Amino acid sequence: MGAGLIDRATGAADRLAVALVAIHAVGQRALTRILVDDPSESRSRLLIRRRHGLRVVHLDEVTVSLLDQWLRERYRRWPATRNPHPLISQQTAVERPDAS
């Protein structure tokens, strides 16, 4: 199911968001709370901030690949952004939202 949805997404950030939601059941609010430093060094685990603590999500190879693709594109497009969230856009790259 997730792969068909991922193929329909148009950009790297969209594909990553679809994978996190469809494969790993990450909610919309949790997506906005992910920080650039939350993936582990190997990118095989991701910390998800929840109202009552952290959730560790073990990422599959597809999601790890999508995360790497998006982070490379993000840094290429906005190398000087101070926004701490990995899922940013043209508008939010110039903002520094509260990381909470």
PyMOL commands that set and color helices and strands:
alter all, ss='L'
color gray80, all
select helices_A, chain A and resi 2-8+12-22+28-33+61-77+92-94
alter helices_A, ss='H'
color red, helices_A
select strands_A, chain A and resi 45-50+53-58
alter strands_A, ss='S'
color yellow, strands_A
deselect
rebuild
show_as cartoon
